[in-house]
């Protein structure tokens, strides 16, 4: 596997754990199937470890975290 992809996936795993994100939610925001998200995050099937899947999951997690930030900022106002 490409070391750059591995580093990106490791970062995504840390975010997933840190914010207690479930794969169903990530899949919804990443516009990917739950199985695809699970296989990419686990790194067990090279067929799913593509730049496109990793990009989509990154964007999905960013969207989730942006919504969290907006909710937090809205509650504090």
N, C-alpha and C positions, 0 to 999 in steps of 0.2 A: 504494500500500500504506500502511496505517496506520503512522505513525512509531513508535508504541509497540510494535507487533508487530515492526517492523524492528529496534528496539533489543534486544528480547528474543531475536530470532533471532541477531543479532550476538554477543550474550553466549553463546548456545548454541554458536555456531561456535568461539568462543575456547576454551570448555571442551572441546569435541570435539578441537580441535588440541592444547591443553595436556596433556590426559590421553591423547591418542592413541586415542580411542574410534572404533571402526568402526561404520558405519551398521547392520550386521546386529545388533550387540549393542544399539544404541540402539533399534532397531525392536522387538526382543524385549521389552525392559524398558518401552518406551512403549506396547506393545500396538498398534502401527501397522505397516503394511507397509514394507518397505525402500524401495520406490519413493516412498511418501509422505514418509518421513524424508528421502530424498535431495532431493526437490523442495522441501520446506520449508527445508532447510538451504541449498540453492542459491538459493532465492528466485526461481525462474524461472517458476513456474506459480501465478498468483494463486488458482486454484481450490483449491489445497492450503494456502494461507496463511490458515488459520482459527485463531481463538482456541483452539478445541478441540484441533487438531493441535499447536499450539505448547505448550499446557498439558501435553498428553500427553508430548511430547518432553522438556519441562523435568522432569516427574516421573520419566521414565525415566532421564534423566541423573543426577538426584538419587539414585535407587535404586542406580545403578551406583557412584556416588561413596561412598554410605553403605556399600556392601559392601566397597569398597576400604579405607575407614577401619576397618571392623570387622576385616578381615584384618590390617591393619597393627597395630592395637592388640592383637589376639590374639597376634601373633608377638612383640611386645615384652614381653609379660607373662611 
